[in-house]
Amino acid sequence: MAWARDEGGAAVLELLVQPRASRTRAVGEHDGRLKIQLAAPPVDGAANAALVEFLAVALGVRRADVVLLRGETGRRKTVRVAGITAAAAVAALAS
């Protein structure tokens, strides 16, 4: 998948985030990124915190292993997930 790659012992994910959705879920690829809908609003970092929590649970890693690299205030985000490969991330999120 174009939205996931291995880099330095971690998976780097290119995401498109839609806050204020009816529920939190991964909905598939959109414009070369994985689209994730978040129920949280984009206020005071709530959407970023919800994204980190969702990815940690979905990928079976600690929240501390999920780091937002780029896109803190935008919808297009780049996230680094330690302790998992890109292939494992794709299998967990694309299902």
PDB file of N, CA, C and O in Angstrom:
ATOM      1  N   MET A   1       0.831  -1.186   0.000  1.00  0.00           N
ATOM      2  CA  MET A   1       0.000   0.000   0.000  1.00  0.00           C
ATOM      3  C   MET A   1       0.880   1.255   0.000  1.00  0.00           C
ATOM      4  O   MET A   1       1.938   1.291   0.628  1.00  0.00           O
ATOM      5  N   ALA A   2       0.430   2.250  -0.698  1.00  0.00           N
ATOM      6  CA  ALA A   2       1.193   3.485  -0.807  1.00  0.00           C
ATOM      7  C   ALA A   2       1.203   4.273   0.503  1.00  0.00           C
ATOM      8  O   ALA A   2       2.092   5.098   0.714  1.00  0.00           O
ATOM      9  N   TRP A   3       0.244   4.038   1.372  1.00  0.00           N
ATOM     10  CA  TRP A   3       0.133   4.828   2.600  1.00  0.00           C
ATOM     11  C   TRP A   3       0.919   4.255   3.781  1.00  0.00           C
ATOM     12  O   TRP A   3       0.929   4.854   4.857  1.00  0.00           O
ATOM     13  N   ALA A   4       1.568   3.124   3.602  1.00  0.00           N
ATOM     14  CA  ALA A   4       2.342   2.511   4.695  1.00  0.00           C
ATOM     15  C   ALA A   4       3.719   2.114   4.183  1.00  0.00           C
ATOM     16  O   ALA A   4       3.855   1.564   3.090  1.00  0.00           O
ATOM     17  N   ARG A   5       4.742   2.402   4.990  1.00  0.00           N
ATOM     18  CA  ARG A   5       6.098   1.995   4.632  1.00  0.00           C
ATOM     19  C   ARG A   5       6.889   1.719   5.910  1.00  0.00           C
ATOM     20  O   ARG A   5       6.583   2.246   6.980  1.00  0.00           O
ATOM     21  N   ASP A   6       7.916   0.875   5.767  1.00  0.00           N
ATOM     22  CA  ASP A   6       8.819   0.585   6.886  1.00  0.00           C
ATOM     23  C   ASP A   6       9.936   1.621   6.883  1.00  0.00           C
ATOM     24  O   ASP A   6      10.467   1.985   5.833  1.00  0.00           O
ATOM     25  N   GLU A   7      10.278   2.086   8.076  1.00  0.00           N
ATOM     26  CA  GLU A   7      11.339   3.083   8.190  1.00  0.00           C
ATOM     27  C   GLU A   7      11.958   2.988   9.587  1.00  0.00           C
ATOM     28  O   GLU A   7      11.309   3.312  10.582  1.00  0.00           O
ATOM     29  N   GLY A   8      13.191   2.552   9.653  1.00  0.00           N
ATOM     30  CA  GLY A   8      13.909   2.516  10.921  1.00  0.00           C
ATOM     31  C   GLY A   8      13.277   1.644  11.989  1.00  0.00           C
ATOM     32  O   GLY A   8      13.218   2.050  13.150  1.00  0.00           O
ATOM     33  N   GLY A   9      12.808   0.470  11.635  1.00  0.00           N
ATOM     34  CA  GLY A   9      12.222  -0.430  12.619  1.00  0.00           C
ATOM     35  C   GLY A   9      10.807  -0.073  13.045  1.00  0.00           C
ATOM     36  O   GLY A   9      10.322  -0.570  14.061  1.00  0.00           O
ATOM     37  N   ALA A  10      10.146   0.777  12.286  1.00  0.00           N
ATOM     38  CA  ALA A  10       8.778   1.183  12.599  1.00  0.00           C
ATOM     39  C   ALA A  10       7.988   1.320  11.306  1.00  0.00           C
ATOM     40  O   ALA A  10       8.554   1.352  10.214  1.00  0.00           O
ATOM     41  N   ALA A  11       6.679   1.401  11.451  1.00  0.00           N
ATOM     42  CA  ALA A  11       5.813   1.645  10.304  1.00  0.00           C
ATOM     43  C   ALA A  11       5.486   3.130  10.267  1.00  0.00           C
ATOM     44  O   ALA A  11       5.165   3.725  11.296  1.00  0.00           O
ATOM     45  N   VAL A  12       5.568   3.731   9.081  1.00  0.00           N
ATOM     46  CA  VAL A  12       5.179   5.124   8.891  1.00  0.00           C
ATOM     47  C   VAL A  12       3.913   5.119   8.040  1.00  0.00           C
ATOM     48  O   VAL A  12       3.891   4.564   6.942  1.00  0.00           O
ATOM     49  N   LEU A  13       2.860   5.746   8.565  1.00  0.00           N
ATOM     50  CA  LEU A  13       1.550   5.736   7.920  1.00  0.00           C
ATOM     51  C   LEU A  13       1.173   7.138   7.476  1.00  0.00           C
ATOM     52  O   LEU A  13       1.301   8.100   8.234  1.00  0.00           O
ATOM     53  N   GLU A  14       0.708   7.241   6.243  1.00  0.00           N
ATOM     54  CA  GLU A  14       0.202   8.502   5.703  1.00  0.00           C
ATOM     55  C   GLU A  14      -1.320   8.445   5.809  1.00  0.00           C
ATOM     56  O   GLU A  14      -1.955   7.571   5.219  1.00  0.00           O
ATOM     57  N   LEU A  15      -1.901   9.376   6.559  1.00  0.00           N
ATOM     58  CA  LEU A  15      -3.321   9.319   6.873  1.00  0.00           C
ATOM     59  C   LEU A  15      -4.056  10.576   6.442  1.00  0.00           C
ATOM     60  O   LEU A  15      -3.480  11.662   6.371  1.00  0.00           O
ATOM     61  N   LEU A  16      -5.336  10.407   6.156  1.00  0.00           N
ATOM     62  CA  LEU A  16      -6.258  11.508   5.935  1.00  0.00           C
ATOM     63  C   LEU A  16      -7.326  11.364   7.011  1.00  0.00           C
ATOM     64  O   LEU A  16      -8.044  10.364   7.047  1.00  0.00           O
ATOM     65  N   VAL A  17      -7.433  12.352   7.882  1.00  0.00           N
ATOM     66  CA  VAL A  17      -8.309  12.252   9.050  1.00  0.00           C
ATOM     67  C   VAL A  17      -9.533  13.133   8.870  1.00  0.00           C
ATOM     68  O   VAL A  17      -9.430  14.289   8.461  1.00  0.00           O
ATOM     69  N   GLN A  18     -10.698  12.566   9.185  1.00  0.00           N
ATOM     70  CA  GLN A  18     -11.958  13.307   9.139  1.00  0.00           C
ATOM     71  C   GLN A  18     -12.543  13.348  10.554  1.00  0.00           C
ATOM     72  O   GLN A  18     -13.123  12.364  11.014  1.00  0.00           O
ATOM     73  N   PRO A  19     -12.392  14.481  11.241  1.00  0.00           N
ATOM     74  CA  PRO A  19     -12.960  14.590  12.594  1.00  0.00           C
ATOM     75  C   PRO A  19     -14.473  14.793  12.557  1.00  0.00           C
ATOM     76  O   PRO A  19     -15.054  15.060  11.504  1.00  0.00           O
ATOM     77  N   ARG A  20     -15.089  14.664  13.712  1.00  0.00           N
ATOM     78  CA  ARG A  20     -16.538  14.841  13.898  1.00  0.00           C
ATOM     79  C   ARG A  20     -17.365  13.880  13.052  1.00  0.00           C
ATOM     80  O   ARG A  20     -18.437  14.245  12.571  1.00  0.00           O
ATOM     81  N   ALA A  21     -16.880  12.666  12.868  1.00  0.00           N
ATOM     82  CA  ALA A  21     -17.643  11.644  12.155  1.00  0.00           C
ATOM     83  C   ALA A  21     -18.611  10.981  13.133  1.00  0.00           C
ATOM     84  O   ALA A  21     -18.540  11.224  14.338  1.00  0.00           O
ATOM     85  N   SER A  22     -19.497  10.160  12.630  1.00  0.00           N
ATOM     86  CA  SER A  22     -20.461   9.502  13.508  1.00  0.00           C
ATOM     87  C   SER A  22     -19.804   8.462  14.411  1.00  0.00           C
ATOM     88  O   SER A  22     -20.278   8.203  15.517  1.00  0.00           O
ATOM     89  N   ARG A  23     -18.703   7.865  13.930  1.00  0.00           N
ATOM     90  CA  ARG A  23     -17.952   6.907  14.746  1.00  0.00           C
ATOM     91  C   ARG A  23     -16.500   6.871  14.265  1.00  0.00           C
ATOM     92  O   ARG A  23     -16.177   7.347  13.177  1.00  0.00           O
ATOM     93  N   THR A  24     -15.638   6.297  15.099  1.00  0.00           N
ATOM     94  CA  THR A  24     -14.218   6.218  14.774  1.00  0.00           C
ATOM     95  C   THR A  24     -13.940   4.906  14.059  1.00  0.00           C
ATOM     96  O   THR A  24     -14.245   3.829  14.573  1.00  0.00           O
ATOM     97  N   ARG A  25     -13.352   5.005  12.855  1.00  0.00           N
ATOM     98  CA  ARG A  25     -13.045   3.813  12.062  1.00  0.00           C
ATOM     99  C   ARG A  25     -12.150   4.168  10.890  1.00  0.00           C
ATOM    100  O   ARG A  25     -12.079   5.322  10.467  1.00  0.00           O
ATOM    101  N   ALA A  26     -11.463   3.150  10.370  1.00  0.00           N
ATOM    102  CA  ALA A  26     -10.701   3.285   9.129  1.00  0.00           C
ATOM    103  C   ALA A  26     -11.651   2.927   7.995  1.00  0.00           C
ATOM    104  O   ALA A  26     -12.328   1.900   8.050  1.00  0.00           O
ATOM    105  N   VAL A  27     -11.703   3.771   6.965  1.00  0.00           N
ATOM    106  CA  VAL A  27     -12.684   3.555   5.902  1.00  0.00           C
ATOM    107  C   VAL A  27     -12.078   3.207   4.553  1.00  0.00           C
ATOM    108  O   VAL A  27     -12.816   3.002   3.590  1.00  0.00           O
ATOM    109  N   GLY A  28     -10.763   3.134   4.455  1.00  0.00           N
ATOM    110  CA  GLY A  28     -10.140   2.747   3.193  1.00  0.00           C
ATOM    111  C   GLY A  28      -9.225   3.826   2.650  1.00  0.00           C
ATOM    112  O   GLY A  28      -9.043   4.884   3.252  1.00  0.00           O
ATOM    113  N   GLU A  29      -8.661   3.529   1.506  1.00  0.00           N
ATOM    114  CA  GLU A  29      -7.685   4.424   0.896  1.00  0.00           C
ATOM    115  C   GLU A  29      -8.374   5.568   0.167  1.00  0.00           C
ATOM    116  O   GLU A  29      -9.389   5.378  -0.503  1.00  0.00           O
ATOM    117  N   HIS A  30      -7.804   6.760   0.310  1.00  0.00           N
ATOM    118  CA  HIS A  30      -8.315   7.940  -0.376  1.00  0.00           C
ATOM    119  C   HIS A  30      -7.129   8.818  -0.759  1.00  0.00           C
ATOM    120  O   HIS A  30      -6.402   9.288   0.117  1.00  0.00           O
ATOM    121  N   ASP A  31      -6.930   9.040  -2.028  1.00  0.00           N
ATOM    122  CA  ASP A  31      -5.869   9.920  -2.526  1.00  0.00           C
ATOM    123  C   ASP A  31      -4.483   9.502  -2.023  1.00  0.00           C
ATOM    124  O   ASP A  31      -3.671  10.351  -1.654  1.00  0.00           O
ATOM    125  N   GLY A  32      -4.216   8.194  -2.009  1.00  0.00           N
ATOM    126  CA  GLY A  32      -2.907   7.683  -1.607  1.00  0.00           C
ATOM    127  C   GLY A  32      -2.669   7.636  -0.115  1.00  0.00           C
ATOM    128  O   GLY A  32      -1.550   7.364   0.318  1.00  0.00           O
ATOM    129  N   ARG A  33      -3.695   7.894   0.687  1.00  0.00           N
ATOM    130  CA  ARG A  33      -3.592   7.848   2.148  1.00  0.00           C
ATOM    131  C   ARG A  33      -4.727   7.002   2.705  1.00  0.00           C
ATOM    132  O   ARG A  33      -5.758   6.825   2.057  1.00  0.00           O
ATOM    133  N   LEU A  34      -4.529   6.484   3.908  1.00  0.00           N
ATOM    134  CA  LEU A  34      -5.600   5.761   4.581  1.00  0.00           C
ATOM    135  C   LEU A  34      -6.514   6.785   5.234  1.00  0.00           C
ATOM    136  O   LEU A  34      -6.054   7.625   6.007  1.00  0.00           O
ATOM    137  N   LYS A  35      -7.800   6.724   4.930  1.00  0.00           N
ATOM    138  CA  LYS A  35      -8.753   7.661   5.509  1.00  0.00           C
ATOM    139  C   LYS A  35      -9.288   7.077   6.819  1.00  0.00           C
ATOM    140  O   LYS A  35      -9.746   5.936   6.871  1.00  0.00           O
ATOM    141  N   ILE A  36      -9.216   7.890   7.870  1.00  0.00           N
ATOM    142  CA  ILE A  36      -9.725   7.495   9.176  1.00  0.00           C
ATOM    143  C   ILE A  36     -10.737   8.536   9.628  1.00  0.00           C
ATOM    144  O   ILE A  36     -10.442   9.730   9.673  1.00  0.00           O
ATOM    145  N   GLN A  37     -11.930   8.070   9.960  1.00  0.00           N
ATOM    146  CA  GLN A  37     -12.960   8.938  10.502  1.00  0.00           C
ATOM    147  C   GLN A  37     -12.871   8.885  12.023  1.00  0.00           C
ATOM    148  O   GLN A  37     -12.772   7.810  12.614  1.00  0.00           O
ATOM    149  N   LEU A  38     -12.908  10.059  12.645  1.00  0.00           N
ATOM    150  CA  LEU A  38     -12.825  10.153  14.103  1.00  0.00           C
ATOM    151  C   LEU A  38     -14.089  10.812  14.646  1.00  0.00           C
ATOM    152  O   LEU A  38     -14.560  11.806  14.094  1.00  0.00           O
ATOM    153  N   ALA A  39     -14.631  10.263  15.717  1.00  0.00           N
ATOM    154  CA  ALA A  39     -15.808  10.850  16.350  1.00  0.00           C
ATOM    155  C   ALA A  39     -15.446  12.133  17.095  1.00  0.00           C
ATOM    156  O   ALA A  39     -16.314  12.976  17.318  1.00  0.00           O
ATOM    157  N   ALA A  40     -14.201  12.294  17.478  1.00  0.00           N
ATOM    158  CA  ALA A  40     -13.758  13.454  18.261  1.00  0.00           C
ATOM    159  C   ALA A  40     -13.729  14.718  17.404  1.00  0.00           C
ATOM    160  O   ALA A  40     -13.471  14.658  16.202  1.00  0.00           O
ATOM    161  N   PRO A  41     -13.997  15.863  18.035  1.00  0.00           N
ATOM    162  CA  PRO A  41     -13.902  17.141  17.309  1.00  0.00           C
ATOM    163  C   PRO A  41     -12.452  17.617  17.231  1.00  0.00           C
ATOM    164  O   PRO A  41     -11.624  17.219  18.050  1.00  0.00           O
ATOM    165  N   PRO A  42     -12.142  18.463  16.253  1.00  0.00           N
ATOM    166  CA  PRO A  42     -10.772  18.978  16.124  1.00  0.00           C
ATOM    167  C   PRO A  42     -10.523  20.180  17.038  1.00  0.00           C
ATOM    168  O   PRO A  42     -10.132  21.250  16.572  1.00  0.00           O
ATOM    169  N   VAL A  43     -10.750  19.998  18.331  1.00  0.00           N
ATOM    170  CA  VAL A  43     -10.634  21.083  19.304  1.00  0.00           C
ATOM    171  C   VAL A  43      -9.657  20.681  20.396  1.00  0.00           C
ATOM    172  O   VAL A  43      -9.777  19.594  20.960  1.00  0.00           O
ATOM    173  N   ASP A  44      -8.702  21.530  20.700  1.00  0.00           N
ATOM    174  CA  ASP A  44      -7.747  21.312  21.794  1.00  0.00           C
ATOM    175  C   ASP A  44      -7.029  19.967  21.714  1.00  0.00           C
ATOM    176  O   ASP A  44      -6.747  19.354  22.743  1.00  0.00           O
ATOM    177  N   GLY A  45      -6.734  19.510  20.509  1.00  0.00           N
ATOM    178  CA  GLY A  45      -5.991  18.266  20.343  1.00  0.00           C
ATOM    179  C   GLY A  45      -6.796  17.002  20.566  1.00  0.00           C
ATOM    180  O   GLY A  45      -6.222  15.914  20.619  1.00  0.00           O
ATOM    181  N   ALA A  46      -8.117  17.114  20.700  1.00  0.00           N
ATOM    182  CA  ALA A  46      -8.958  15.940  20.966  1.00  0.00           C
ATOM    183  C   ALA A  46      -8.911  14.944  19.805  1.00  0.00           C
ATOM    184  O   ALA A  46      -8.876  13.735  20.033  1.00  0.00           O
ATOM    185  N   ALA A  47      -8.909  15.433  18.580  1.00  0.00           N
ATOM    186  CA  ALA A  47      -8.878  14.533  17.426  1.00  0.00           C
ATOM    187  C   ALA A  47      -7.535  13.809  17.337  1.00  0.00           C
ATOM    188  O   ALA A  47      -7.496  12.622  17.015  1.00  0.00           O
ATOM    189  N   ASN A  48      -6.444  14.503  17.616  1.00  0.00           N
ATOM    190  CA  ASN A  48      -5.126  13.856  17.594  1.00  0.00           C
ATOM    191  C   ASN A  48      -5.030  12.796  18.680  1.00  0.00           C
ATOM    192  O   ASN A  48      -4.491  11.715  18.440  1.00  0.00           O
ATOM    193  N   ALA A  49      -5.542  13.089  19.868  1.00  0.00           N
ATOM    194  CA  ALA A  49      -5.528  12.102  20.954  1.00  0.00           C
ATOM    195  C   ALA A  49      -6.380  10.890  20.601  1.00  0.00           C
ATOM    196  O   ALA A  49      -6.002   9.756  20.894  1.00  0.00           O
ATOM    197  N   ALA A  50      -7.525  11.127  19.974  1.00  0.00           N
ATOM    198  CA  ALA A  50      -8.396  10.024  19.556  1.00  0.00           C
ATOM    199  C   ALA A  50      -7.725   9.186  18.468  1.00  0.00           C
ATOM    200  O   ALA A  50      -7.865   7.963  18.448  1.00  0.00           O
ATOM    201  N   LEU A  51      -6.998   9.841  17.570  1.00  0.00           N
ATOM    202  CA  LEU A  51      -6.279   9.131  16.517  1.00  0.00           C
ATOM    203  C   LEU A  51      -5.208   8.224  17.109  1.00  0.00           C
ATOM    204  O   LEU A  51      -5.100   7.060  16.723  1.00  0.00           O
ATOM    205  N   VAL A  52      -4.423   8.743  18.035  1.00  0.00           N
ATOM    206  CA  VAL A  52      -3.368   7.954  18.679  1.00  0.00           C
ATOM    207  C   VAL A  52      -3.979   6.757  19.405  1.00  0.00           C
ATOM    208  O   VAL A  52      -3.470   5.641  19.303  1.00  0.00           O
ATOM    209  N   GLU A  53      -5.058   6.985  20.132  1.00  0.00           N
ATOM    210  CA  GLU A  53      -5.733   5.910  20.862  1.00  0.00           C
ATOM    211  C   GLU A  53      -6.266   4.847  19.900  1.00  0.00           C
ATOM    212  O   GLU A  53      -6.083   3.652  20.130  1.00  0.00           O
ATOM    213  N   PHE A  54      -6.922   5.282  18.825  1.00  0.00           N
ATOM    214  CA  PHE A  54      -7.472   4.346  17.839  1.00  0.00           C
ATOM    215  C   PHE A  54      -6.376   3.496  17.215  1.00  0.00           C
ATOM    216  O   PHE A  54      -6.517   2.276  17.125  1.00  0.00           O
ATOM    217  N   LEU A  55      -5.281   4.125  16.782  1.00  0.00           N
ATOM    218  CA  LEU A  55      -4.193   3.380  16.152  1.00  0.00           C
ATOM    219  C   LEU A  55      -3.527   2.420  17.133  1.00  0.00           C
ATOM    220  O   LEU A  55      -3.197   1.295  16.759  1.00  0.00           O
ATOM    221  N   ALA A  56      -3.323   2.843  18.383  1.00  0.00           N
ATOM    222  CA  ALA A  56      -2.697   1.973  19.374  1.00  0.00           C
ATOM    223  C   ALA A  56      -3.538   0.719  19.611  1.00  0.00           C
ATOM    224  O   ALA A  56      -3.003  -0.388  19.658  1.00  0.00           O
ATOM    225  N   VAL A  57      -4.831   0.888  19.758  1.00  0.00           N
ATOM    226  CA  VAL A  57      -5.719  -0.266  19.984  1.00  0.00           C
ATOM    227  C   VAL A  57      -5.789  -1.143  18.737  1.00  0.00           C
ATOM    228  O   VAL A  57      -5.668  -2.365  18.833  1.00  0.00           O
ATOM    229  N   ALA A  58      -5.982  -0.534  17.569  1.00  0.00           N
ATOM    230  CA  ALA A  58      -6.124  -1.301  16.325  1.00  0.00           C
ATOM    231  C   ALA A  58      -4.862  -2.077  15.976  1.00  0.00           C
ATOM    232  O   ALA A  58      -4.938  -3.168  15.410  1.00  0.00           O
ATOM    233  N   LEU A  59      -3.698  -1.516  16.311  1.00  0.00           N
ATOM    234  CA  LEU A  59      -2.429  -2.149  15.948  1.00  0.00           C
ATOM    235  C   LEU A  59      -1.817  -2.954  17.089  1.00  0.00           C
ATOM    236  O   LEU A  59      -0.800  -3.620  16.897  1.00  0.00           O
ATOM    237  N   GLY A  60      -2.415  -2.902  18.259  1.00  0.00           N
ATOM    238  CA  GLY A  60      -1.922  -3.679  19.391  1.00  0.00           C
ATOM    239  C   GLY A  60      -0.589  -3.196  19.943  1.00  0.00           C
ATOM    240  O   GLY A  60       0.252  -4.000  20.343  1.00  0.00           O
ATOM    241  N   VAL A  61      -0.399  -1.878  19.963  1.00  0.00           N
ATOM    242  CA  VAL A  61       0.833  -1.294  20.506  1.00  0.00           C
ATOM    243  C   VAL A  61       0.456  -0.312  21.620  1.00  0.00           C
ATOM    244  O   VAL A  61      -0.717   0.013  21.808  1.00  0.00           O
ATOM    245  N   ARG A  62       1.467   0.151  22.349  1.00  0.00           N
ATOM    246  CA  ARG A  62       1.223   1.153  23.386  1.00  0.00           C
ATOM    247  C   ARG A  62       0.979   2.517  22.742  1.00  0.00           C
ATOM    248  O   ARG A  62       1.453   2.786  21.638  1.00  0.00           O
ATOM    249  N   ARG A  63       0.238   3.372  23.441  1.00  0.00           N
ATOM    250  CA  ARG A  63       0.016   4.734  22.919  1.00  0.00           C
ATOM    251  C   ARG A  63       1.333   5.474  22.737  1.00  0.00           C
ATOM    252  O   ARG A  63       1.464   6.298  21.831  1.00  0.00           O
ATOM    253  N   ALA A  64       2.299   5.188  23.584  1.00  0.00           N
ATOM    254  CA  ALA A  64       3.608   5.845  23.487  1.00  0.00           C
ATOM    255  C   ALA A  64       4.358   5.447  22.218  1.00  0.00           C
ATOM    256  O   ALA A  64       5.276   6.151  21.797  1.00  0.00           O
ATOM    257  N   ASP A  65       3.977   4.323  21.603  1.00  0.00           N
ATOM    258  CA  ASP A  65       4.619   3.872  20.371  1.00  0.00           C
ATOM    259  C   ASP A  65       4.073   4.583  19.134  1.00  0.00           C
ATOM    260  O   ASP A  65       4.640   4.453  18.049  1.00  0.00           O
ATOM    261  N   VAL A  66       2.994   5.325  19.281  1.00  0.00           N
ATOM    262  CA  VAL A  66       2.359   6.035  18.168  1.00  0.00           C
ATOM    263  C   VAL A  66       2.738   7.514  18.280  1.00  0.00           C
ATOM    264  O   VAL A  66       2.364   8.187  19.240  1.00  0.00           O
ATOM    265  N   VAL A  67       3.487   8.011  17.285  1.00  0.00           N
ATOM    266  CA  VAL A  67       3.976   9.389  17.321  1.00  0.00           C
ATOM    267  C   VAL A  67       3.526  10.118  16.064  1.00  0.00           C
ATOM    268  O   VAL A  67       3.715   9.633  14.949  1.00  0.00           O
ATOM    269  N   LEU A  68       2.933  11.281  16.257  1.00  0.00           N
ATOM    270  CA  LEU A  68       2.517  12.125  15.145  1.00  0.00           C
ATOM    271  C   LEU A  68       3.733  12.892  14.633  1.00  0.00           C
ATOM    272  O   LEU A  68       4.285  13.727  15.350  1.00  0.00           O
ATOM    273  N   LEU A  69       4.154  12.614  13.394  1.00  0.00           N
ATOM    274  CA  LEU A  69       5.330  13.265  12.822  1.00  0.00           C
ATOM    275  C   LEU A  69       4.987  14.592  12.148  1.00  0.00           C
ATOM    276  O   LEU A  69       5.686  15.589  12.327  1.00  0.00           O
ATOM    277  N   ARG A  70       3.907  14.590  11.374  1.00  0.00           N
ATOM    278  CA  ARG A  70       3.497  15.784  10.628  1.00  0.00           C
ATOM    279  C   ARG A  70       1.977  15.900  10.617  1.00  0.00           C
ATOM    280  O   ARG A  70       1.262  14.899  10.677  1.00  0.00           O
ATOM    281  N   GLY A  71       1.498  17.135  10.539  1.00  0.00           N
ATOM    282  CA  GLY A  71       0.073  17.361  10.361  1.00  0.00           C
ATOM    283  C   GLY A  71      -0.717  17.566  11.629  1.00  0.00           C
ATOM    284  O   GLY A  71      -1.900  17.227  11.680  1.00  0.00           O
ATOM    285  N   GLU A  72      -0.097  18.110  12.648  1.00  0.00           N
ATOM    286  CA  GLU A  72      -0.779  18.265  13.937  1.00  0.00           C
ATOM    287  C   GLU A  72      -2.072  19.069  13.821  1.00  0.00           C
ATOM    288  O   GLU A  72      -3.049  18.771  14.509  1.00  0.00           O
ATOM    289  N   THR A  73      -2.086  20.078  12.963  1.00  0.00           N
ATOM    290  CA  THR A  73      -3.280  20.915  12.845  1.00  0.00           C
ATOM    291  C   THR A  73      -4.053  20.692  11.547  1.00  0.00           C
ATOM    292  O   THR A  73      -5.064  21.355  11.315  1.00  0.00           O
ATOM    293  N   GLY A  74      -3.600  19.777  10.707  1.00  0.00           N
ATOM    294  CA  GLY A  74      -4.271  19.547   9.431  1.00  0.00           C
ATOM    295  C   GLY A  74      -4.923  18.186   9.359  1.00  0.00           C
ATOM    296  O   GLY A  74      -4.811  17.379  10.282  1.00  0.00           O
ATOM    297  N   ARG A  75      -5.595  17.939   8.268  1.00  0.00           N
ATOM    298  CA  ARG A  75      -6.250  16.644   8.063  1.00  0.00           C
ATOM    299  C   ARG A  75      -5.281  15.590   7.537  1.00  0.00           C
ATOM    300  O   ARG A  75      -5.473  14.398   7.778  1.00  0.00           O
ATOM    301  N   ARG A  76      -4.241  16.018   6.823  1.00  0.00           N
ATOM    302  CA  ARG A  76      -3.241  15.086   6.300  1.00  0.00           C
ATOM    303  C   ARG A  76      -2.153  14.912   7.347  1.00  0.00           C
ATOM    304  O   ARG A  76      -1.458  15.863   7.702  1.00  0.00           O
ATOM    305  N   LYS A  77      -2.013  13.684   7.837  1.00  0.00           N
ATOM    306  CA  LYS A  77      -1.090  13.414   8.937  1.00  0.00           C
ATOM    307  C   LYS A  77      -0.134  12.289   8.573  1.00  0.00           C
ATOM    308  O   LYS A  77      -0.472  11.396   7.796  1.00  0.00           O
ATOM    309  N   THR A  78       1.062  12.345   9.143  1.00  0.00           N
ATOM    310  CA  THR A  78       2.039  11.273   9.027  1.00  0.00           C
ATOM    311  C   THR A  78       2.321  10.788  10.441  1.00  0.00           C
ATOM    312  O   THR A  78       2.663  11.569  11.329  1.00  0.00           O
ATOM    313  N   VAL A  79       2.169   9.477  10.631  1.00  0.00           N
ATOM    314  CA  VAL A  79       2.296   8.874  11.958  1.00  0.00           C
ATOM    315  C   VAL A  79       3.339   7.774  11.909  1.00  0.00           C
ATOM    316  O   VAL A  79       3.388   6.998  10.955  1.00  0.00           O
ATOM    317  N   ARG A  80       4.175   7.709  12.943  1.00  0.00           N
ATOM    318  CA  ARG A  80       5.176   6.643  13.093  1.00  0.00           C
ATOM    319  C   ARG A  80       4.712   5.717  14.204  1.00  0.00           C
ATOM    320  O   ARG A  80       4.389   6.164  15.304  1.00  0.00           O
ATOM    321  N   VAL A  81       4.681   4.414  13.907  1.00  0.00           N
ATOM    322  CA  VAL A  81       4.251   3.417  14.889  1.00  0.00           C
ATOM    323  C   VAL A  81       5.405   2.446  15.119  1.00  0.00           C
ATOM    324  O   VAL A  81       5.762   1.674  14.229  1.00  0.00           O
ATOM    325  N   ALA A  82       5.982   2.490  16.309  1.00  0.00           N
ATOM    326  CA  ALA A  82       7.105   1.616  16.656  1.00  0.00           C
ATOM    327  C   ALA A  82       6.591   0.223  16.998  1.00  0.00           C
ATOM    328  O   ALA A  82       5.470   0.061  17.480  1.00  0.00           O
ATOM    329  N   GLY A  83       7.427  -0.778  16.741  1.00  0.00           N
ATOM    330  CA  GLY A  83       7.103  -2.144  17.131  1.00  0.00           C
ATOM    331  C   GLY A  83       6.180  -2.890  16.196  1.00  0.00           C
ATOM    332  O   GLY A  83       5.623  -3.921  16.573  1.00  0.00           O
ATOM    333  N   ILE A  84       6.005  -2.392  14.986  1.00  0.00           N
ATOM    334  CA  ILE A  84       5.128  -3.048  14.024  1.00  0.00           C
ATOM    335  C   ILE A  84       5.666  -2.779  12.617  1.00  0.00           C
ATOM    336  O   ILE A  84       6.290  -1.747  12.372  1.00  0.00           O
ATOM    337  N   THR A  85       5.425  -3.695  11.716  1.00  0.00           N
ATOM    338  CA  THR A  85       5.845  -3.509  10.332  1.00  0.00           C
ATOM    339  C   THR A  85       4.716  -2.878   9.532  1.00  0.00           C
ATOM    340  O   THR A  85       3.558  -2.895   9.950  1.00  0.00           O
ATOM    341  N   ALA A  86       5.059  -2.327   8.390  1.00  0.00           N
ATOM    342  CA  ALA A  86       4.050  -1.730   7.515  1.00  0.00           C
ATOM    343  C   ALA A  86       3.048  -2.783   7.054  1.00  0.00           C
ATOM    344  O   ALA A  86       1.852  -2.504   6.968  1.00  0.00           O
ATOM    345  N   ALA A  87       3.524  -3.984   6.758  1.00  0.00           N
ATOM    346  CA  ALA A  87       2.620  -5.048   6.314  1.00  0.00           C
ATOM    347  C   ALA A  87       1.618  -5.416   7.407  1.00  0.00           C
ATOM    348  O   ALA A  87       0.443  -5.641   7.115  1.00  0.00           O
ATOM    349  N   ALA A  88       2.065  -5.481   8.654  1.00  0.00           N
ATOM    350  CA  ALA A  88       1.162  -5.793   9.766  1.00  0.00           C
ATOM    351  C   ALA A  88       0.154  -4.661   9.976  1.00  0.00           C
ATOM    352  O   ALA A  88      -1.009  -4.911  10.290  1.00  0.00           O
ATOM    353  N   ALA A  89       0.606  -3.416   9.802  1.00  0.00           N
ATOM    354  CA  ALA A  89      -0.299  -2.274   9.942  1.00  0.00           C
ATOM    355  C   ALA A  89      -1.372  -2.293   8.861  1.00  0.00           C
ATOM    356  O   ALA A  89      -2.544  -2.041   9.139  1.00  0.00           O
ATOM    357  N   VAL A  90      -0.973  -2.589   7.640  1.00  0.00           N
ATOM    358  CA  VAL A  90      -1.923  -2.670   6.529  1.00  0.00           C
ATOM    359  C   VAL A  90      -2.937  -3.777   6.802  1.00  0.00           C
ATOM    360  O   VAL A  90      -4.135  -3.578   6.600  1.00  0.00           O
ATOM    361  N   ALA A  91      -2.475  -4.936   7.257  1.00  0.00           N
ATOM    362  CA  ALA A  91      -3.380  -6.055   7.536  1.00  0.00           C
ATOM    363  C   ALA A  91      -4.370  -5.700   8.634  1.00  0.00           C
ATOM    364  O   ALA A  91      -5.539  -6.078   8.552  1.00  0.00           O
ATOM    365  N   ALA A  92      -3.931  -4.987   9.653  1.00  0.00           N
ATOM    366  CA  ALA A  92      -4.804  -4.651  10.770  1.00  0.00           C
ATOM    367  C   ALA A  92      -5.796  -3.541  10.420  1.00  0.00           C
ATOM    368  O   ALA A  92      -6.946  -3.585  10.859  1.00  0.00           O
ATOM    369  N   LEU A  93      -5.375  -2.558   9.647  1.00  0.00           N
ATOM    370  CA  LEU A  93      -6.221  -1.390   9.386  1.00  0.00           C
ATOM    371  C   LEU A  93      -7.067  -1.527   8.117  1.00  0.00           C
ATOM    372  O   LEU A  93      -8.129  -0.911   8.027  1.00  0.00           O
ATOM    373  N   ALA A  94      -6.635  -2.295   7.163  1.00  0.00           N
ATOM    374  CA  ALA A  94      -7.364  -2.416   5.909  1.00  0.00           C
ATOM    375  C   ALA A  94      -8.470  -3.465   5.960  1.00  0.00           C
ATOM    376  O   ALA A  94      -9.250  -3.590   5.015  1.00  0.00           O
ATOM    377  N   SER A  95      -8.543  -4.211   7.046  1.00  0.00           N
ATOM    378  CA  SER A  95      -9.571  -5.263   7.147  1.00  0.00           C
ATOM    379  C   SER A  95     -10.901  -4.723   7.609  1.00  0.00           C
ATOM    380  O   SER A  95     -11.862  -5.481   7.743  1.00  0.00           O
TER     381      SER A  95
END
